[in-house]
Amino acid sequence: MHVEKNTRILILLFIGVLMGALDISIVGPAIPSIEKTIQMADRDVSWIFSIYVLCNLVGISLMARLSDYFGRRWIYIISIAVFGAGSLVVAFSHEMTPLLIGRAIQGFGSSGIFPVASAVIGDVFPVEKRGRALGLIGAVFGIAFIMGPFIAGFMLMYFDWNALFLINIPIAILLMAFSFFLLPGRTLKEKPQMDWDGMIILAVILTSFTLGVNNIQTDNIIESLGSWSVLPFLMLVLLLSPVLFMLEVRQHDPVVNIRLFSSTQIRLVGFITFGLGLFQSTIVFLPKLAVDIFGASPSKASFMLLPVVLMTAIGSPVTGRLTDKIGSRIIIITGLFITAAGLFLLSLLTRNVMLFYLSEGLLGFGLSMRASLNYIMLNEVSARERASTQGILIIFISIGQLTGAAFTGALSSTTPGKPDGFGYAFIAMAALSVLLFLFSFFLKNRKRELEIKERN
């Protein structure tokens, strides 16, 4: 009976994360339809994505900490409800402002879905079964990027773009109802204090970083960095980061527990997670690379992403199960090695389409080891910090993605009209992956991981 309940909980969490992930992948195909009904400048179009990511980042630390404080059930239900409300606003939008407001609400709602889902897995699954559960949740993003364009394409044949967001409403209502009965509702005996100062400063830092990086003009990187739309935001990040560090060191229950990073294990996970975000950002540029190298049309270039998406969707549950059997270290070591191989092959800018697909597949399978990083953090922290540390991992990945996108874009702009700049970016990423591969040998082995089973 206990096993059956855990299975139902896992299905519930899977559908919730899938709903949030799909709303990223279905937007791209809907943009031409949105532009027909809403007049938007090219710069504004990018904010349909960016404002979702920004509000997701800003909300993660708050929703994760509230989950640690009030319990998983109610914060997961509230997160789903907020996401559903945002979907409703987007669905009935006929102007740019309400559309972006709705996307912001969606992003804030989604900020509680993934960290709480990961924390629930830590709460209800024993340590020897957490890997496969996290792997299944990790596969959601690959599945979403496969399903999203097909769902959007099919629905846009018969309905307006608004219907893409209306379908979230009945799903959200069902998820809220089942969450009430299935998810653990108990709160911790010793509740963490709410570190409001830390959360506000962290939100300002993340907002400033996102705005600064998004405003960088890759066609003139040096001049752009000194502009008023970039420099003040990046300076604010530099000034507030040490303030946050000093504040969190003194806090009894900090939103970012600086003390955790005294552990070699957690420091290594932080570095690898940031690197994972960097490597994931390269996927965004693969369609453009396919256009430059093979002369593919934009629509065909998007479908040329299928190998990386498929291998991520297949690799996540596989590596999750293997983590339970052989431990996280060997999975991370192998994943980084495969990632380095994929990035190196991409850096060659091969005109052999099968080799291009092979490099994509290697990259996708290598990056599927993300579940092992979540697994380590669940094992390394106490129950009262599970959601907040899962939120920190998402922040590390997101910062890596934003940094990687800016870095790759800047290098690609050095050789306009040619793919050479991408080659430089990919070889630099491959070198970093090799460095992290070497660092990963210092992670705990399976025996040492199991020693902490009784503690958690």
N, C-alpha and C positions, 0 to 999 in steps of 0.2 A: 504493500500500500504506500509506504514511504517512497519507494522508487517511482511508482506511478505518479505521485504528486510532484516529485522533482522533475519528471518528464514534462508534465503539464506546465510547470513553472518555466522550464526551458523554452517550450513552444511559445508561451506568452511573451517572454523576453525577446525571443527571436523575431516575432511579428512586430513588436514595438520598435526595435532597432531597424528592422527592414523598412517600416513605414517612414522613419526619419531619413534613412539612407536613400530611399526612392525619390524623396522630394529634392534631392540634389541632382540625381541623374535624369529625371524627367523634365527638368527646367530647360536644359539645352535644346532639345527638339522643339520645345514650345515657344522659344524666343521669336522665331519668324511670325508666328500667329499672334503673340503678344504685341509685337511691333505694328501689326496691322490695325489693332484696336486701340493701342495706347501710343501716343507720340513720345518717343524717347530718343535722346541723343546717344551716340555710340558710347560715351563715357558712362552714361546712366545705366546702360544695359549691364555692364559688369557688376554694378551694385546689386543686381538681383541675386548674384552669387555671394558677393563680398559681405553684404549686410547680414546674410544668414550665418556666414562663418564668424563674423565679428560678434554678433549677439550670442552665438553658441559659446565662443571663448569667454566672453564676459560673464555668462551665467554659470559656467561649469563649477567654479569654486563655491559659489553660493548654494547651488542646488545639491552639490555633493555633500557639503557640510550640513545643510539642513537634513539630508538623508541620514547622516551619522547621528544627528540630534533627535529628530522626530521619528525615525524609523523609515524603512524602505518603501512600505506600502503607500503611504499617503503622498510622499514626494514623487514617486513614480506615477501615481494617479494624477497629481497636479501637473506634472510635466506633460503627460499625454493630453490633459485637458487644455493646457496653454497652447500646445502644438495644434490641437484641433481648432481652437479659437483663431489662431493665426491662419490656418488653412481656410477657414470660413471668410476671413477678411480678404485674403488673396482671391478666393473664388468669386467674390462679389465686387472686385476692384475693376474700375473702368478708367482710372487715372493713375499716374505714376506714384503719387504720394501714398495713397492707401495700399497700393501694391507693395511698396517697399516697407511700409509699416507692418503689413501682414507677414512679409518675409522675416522681418526683425522678430516679431512675436513667435513665429515658427522656430527660428534659430534659438531663441531663449528657451522655448519649451524643449527642444531637442537636447539642450545642454544638460538636462537631468536624466535623459533616457539611457544613454550608454554607460556613464559612470555608475549609475544606480544598478543597471543590469549586471555589470561586472561585480559590483559589491554583493548583490543578492547571490550570485554564484559562489562567492567566498563564504557567505553565510549558511547556505543550505547544502552545498556539495562538499563531501570529504576531500581532503587534499589529493588523494589518488585519482579522483574523477574530475577535478577542476579543469585540467588541460583540455579534455575533449569538449567540455561545455563551453569554455572560452574560445576554442577553435571553431565551434559551430557559430557562435556569435560573430567571430571575426570573418567568417565566410559570407556574412550578410552583405558586406560592402561590395564584394565581387559579384554576388548574385544580383544586387541592386543595379549595378552598372551594366549587367546583361539584360535584365528585365526592363529597366527604365525606358530605354529608347524604343523597345518593341511595344510596351504598354502605351507610351505617348503616341507613337506612330499610329497604332490601331485606333485609339480613342479620338485622335485628331481627324481621322477620316470621317467620323460620324458626329462629333460634338465640338463645341468651342473649347478653347484652352482652359477656361475656368473649371470645366468638369474634371480636369486632372487633379484639382485640389479638393473638389467636393467629395471625391471618393474616400478621402481621409476621415470624414465625419463619422460615418457608421462604423468604420474600423476603430476609431478612437473611442467611441461609446462602448463597443464590445470589450476592448482592452481594459477600459476603466472598470467595467463590471466584473470581469474575471480577475483583475488585479485585487479587487476588494476581498475576494474569497480565497485567492491562492497565495498571494505574497505575504511574507512574514510581517506582522504588524507591531511586534514588540519593539520597544525602544531599549537602548542600553541602560544598564543599572547606573552606570556613571556617565552622565551626558557630557559631551565636550562643550566648552564655552564657545560662544559665537564671536569670532575675531572680526568684527565689523571693519575696524581700521585696516587690517590686512587685506580684507576682501575688496574694499574700495580702492586702495592703492594698487592692488594687483589688477583690478578692472581697468584703471586708468593706464597702467603700463601696457596691458594687452591691447587696449583700444588705440593708444598712441602708436604702438608697434605696427598694428594692422593698417592704420591710416597712412603712416609713413611709408611702409613698404608698398602698399597699393598705389601710392601716388608717384612712385619712382618711374620716370620715363626711360625705358630701356634703350631708346634710340640716342639718348644723350645723357648717359649715366652720371658723369661728373657734374655737369651743370645742374642736373635734376636733384642730386643729393644736397646741393646748397640752396635749393629753392625754399620759399616759404611754405610750400605744401608738403615738404618732406623734413627738412632740417629741424624745425621746432618740435615735431613729434618724436624724432629719434633722440634729440637732446633731452626731452622729457623722460624717455625710457632710461637713458644713462643716469640722469639725476635721481630718479625715483627708485631705481633698482637697489642701490645701497641703503636707501631709507627703509625699503621693505625688508631687506636682510636684517638690519639692526632691530627693527620692530619685531620681526618674527622670532628672533633669538630670545627676546625677553618674554614673549607670550607663553602662557601655560598651555593653551590649546591653539596653536597657530594654524591658519589656513594652509600655509606652506611650512611644513615642519622641517626647518633647517637642520635640526639635529639628526634627522634620518639620513642626511647625506654624509654623515660621519662614517656610515657603513660603506665599505668598498663595493659591496654587492649593489646597493642602491645607486651609488655614483655611476657605476658602470651601466646600469639599466638606463639612467638618465641620458648618458652620452649616446648609447645605442639607440634609444628612442628618438632623440633629436636627429641622429643620422638616418633613421628609418623615414622620418618626415622629409628630410632632404631628398632621399632616393625616390620616395613616392612622388615628389613634385615633378620628376622628370617625365612621368607618364603623361602629364598635361601637354607636353611638347611633342609627343610621338606622332600625332596626326600631322602636324606641320612638317615634321621631319619626313614623313611618308610622302607628302606633297612635294617637298624640295628634292628628294632623292629619286622617287619613282614617278613623279608627275601625276600622282593620283588626284582625283577630284576630292573636294572636302568631304563629301558624303561617304565615298569609298574609304578615305583615309580614316574616318571614325571607325568603320567596321574593321580596319586593319589593327585596331586595338584588341580584338577578340582574344588573341593568345595570352596577353598579360592578364586580362580580366578572368578568363577561364582558369588559368593556373592559380590565380589568387583564390578563386572560389573553391577549387579542388584542394589546394594546398593547405588552406586554413584548418578544415576539420581533420585532415591527415596529420598535420604537425601537432594539432591539439591532442589527438589520441597518442601520438608518439611521445609527447611530453609526459603524459601519465606513466608511460612504460619505461622510458630511458632518461627522463629528466630534461630540464630546460636548457642546460648548457650546451649539450651536443646539438640540439635543434638550432639554437642561436648561432653557434659556430658554423654549422652547415649552411644555414640560411644566408649568413653574411658572405660566405665563400661563393655560393651560387649567385648572389646579388652582384658581387664583384665581377664574376664571369660575364653576367648579362650586360652590365654597364660597360665593360671593356669591349665586348663585341659591338655594342651600339656605338662606341666611340670610333670604331673603324669606318663608320658611315658606309657600310657595305651596300652594294647595289644588287646583291643576291637576295631575293625576296624571302627564300626559305631560311637563310641565315638571319635575316631581320626578324622573322617570326620566332626563330629559336632564341634569339637574344631577348625578345619580349617575354617568351615563356619562362626563361631562366629568371628574369627580373621579377615576374609575377610570383613564381614559386618561392623565390628567395625572400620576398617581402611578406610572405604568408606566415612567417615565424612571429608575428606580432603577439599572438596569443601567449607565447612563452614569456614575453615581457610582462604582460598582465598577470600571468601565473606567479612570477617571482614576486611582484609587488604584493599580491594577495597573501603570500606566505610570509613576507618579511615584516608586515605591519600588524598591529592589533586590530580587533574587530571594529573598534571605534574610529579607525582611520581608513578603513577599506575604501569607502566611496571617495573621500577627499584625495587619496593617493591615486586612485584610478583617474580622477579628474586631472591631477597633475600630469600623468602620463599623456593624456589627450592634449593638454596644453603644450607639452614638449614636442609632440608630433606635429601639432598645428604650427608652432613657431618654426620648426624645421621645414614644413611645407612652404610657408610664406617666404622664408629665407632662400630655400632652394629655387623657388619660382623666380625670385628677383635675381639671384645669381645666374641661373641658366638664361634668363631673358637678357641680362646684361651682356653675357658672353656671346649669345647668338647675334646681338645687335652689332657686334664688332665686325662681322662679315655679312653685311646686308645682301640678300639675294643668294647667299651661299650657305650650305649647312655646316661649314667648318667650325663655326662658333659652338654649335651643339657638340661637336667632337671634343672640343676643349673642356666643355662642362662635364661631359660624361666620363672622360678620363680622370678628371679631378675627383668626381664622385666615386669612381672605381678605386682610386688610391685611398680615399677616406674609408671605404668599405673594407679594404685590406687592413688598414690600421685598426678599425673596430673589431675585425676578425681576430687580430692578435690580442687585443684587450680582452675579448670574450673568454679566452682561456683561463682568466682569473676569476670567472664566475664559480659559484658553488657547484660541486658535482651532485649526482643524484643521492648519494648516501647522506651528504650534509643537508640536502633539502628535506629528506624524510625525517631527519632528526628533530625538525621543528614542527612535525605533524601534531604532536600532543599539545604544543603550545597554542596552536590555532584550531 
